[in-house]
Amino acid sequence: MEAGFPMNGNKKLQVFVSSTYLDLKEERQAAVEAILKAGHIPAGMELFSAGSESQLETIRRWIDDSDVYMLILGGRYGSVDPQTSLSYTELEYDYALSQGKPVFSVIIESQALEGKVKLEGSAALEVGYPKELKFFREKVLSRISSFFSDVKDIKLAVHETLADYSKRLDFTGWISGREIVDTRPLLEELARLREDKEKLQARLDSMTQQAPRQASGAVKKLPDEDMREIVNMLKEIEVSTKVFSSEEDAELVSYPVMTIVSVMRDKLVTGVTNKIGSSKVDNFLYFNVLPKLEIYDLAGLEKVAGMQWQRYRLTAKGKALIAFFDKESKKAPKSAAAEDGRSGERKVADTVSEKPKTPGKENAD
């Protein structure tokens, strides 16, 4: 067959459907039916066969091959990945966003969830990770999303969203070989453009490297009252982990997010990546702490030119918050509560510095 490219009219989009499984079987089936009826291709973990790849590797490969990512969020957080302490559903969502995939979400309404609980009991409700589900729900609601009370709402959301995406966005998609047209007339023009493209790429790389510095530039100073409110909120939000312990069978310990930000400030300012081989502490900060800071514009993701991985680090607002926290800490009287807070900070700092190093393996710093 001659070299060619697909005509846009008959493209079929592959839509990755993500959700918890047992409590949302009917909702997933409704989404799959609506995707097929719209002429597109559904994909999801229940369609995959077992293989040698890890579950997370398989998820990422299928999301890479999909054109659109759809999330159905009910009353469960889902199975948790032991490495990141995040559910596979949230990891799927975060990965789709990091890859620039068009994402849309449907979230169960409170009354509909109450109805499911009456019918299905505790199987429809999160018991083990309610805080994690709450933060995940807030993250999802900060982007394009809608609510559903029954499967008809899900089908309607699929039809409307895919129709809108097909009109506005340019997808790779999937088409029949019969839809291929000859592209040889374009080859000469492409050859002429190649040289210009190489020159522009060098300029683009330079601009990409400068973008993080520009993003972290000066921002309008927030009033002390606003800063104090954010500090107090981060003191109330806690995350549980055992990465700061040197004991293999250590129990989960809860730390206020503000304590971790204060102690790990150097690492958060320079940036934490999700590249393969990162330490357990880096993975904990990247997946469990920095997304919570991003909700308040205290941290942001940066794409690194020429790299598959990304970097999370504090924004100018995040750095200003640390400076404010230090200033307030010096002014505050040494009350029992303040001493307890400083004790928590010393505990994190001590456990990180005292963690023994294992030869040949990277230790959390």
Secondary structure, DSSP 8 states (H G I E B T S, - for coil): --SEEE-GGG-B-EEEEE--SGGGHHHHHHHHHHHHHTT-EEE-GGG----SS-HHHHHHHHHHH-SEEEEEE-S----B-TTTSSBHHHHHHHHHHHTT--EEEEEE-HHHHHHHHHHHGGGGS--S-HHHHHHHHHHHHTSSEEEESSHHHHHHHHHHHHHHHHHH-----B--GGGEEE-HHHHHHHHHHHHHHHHHHHHHHHHHHHHHHHHTS------HHHHHHHHHHHHH-EEEE-TT-S-TT---EEEEHHHHHHHTHHHHHH-EE--TT--HHHHHIIIIIHHHHHTTTSEEEEE-TT-SSEEEEE-HHHHHHHHHHHHHHHHS---HHHHHHHHHHHHHHHHHHH----TTS----
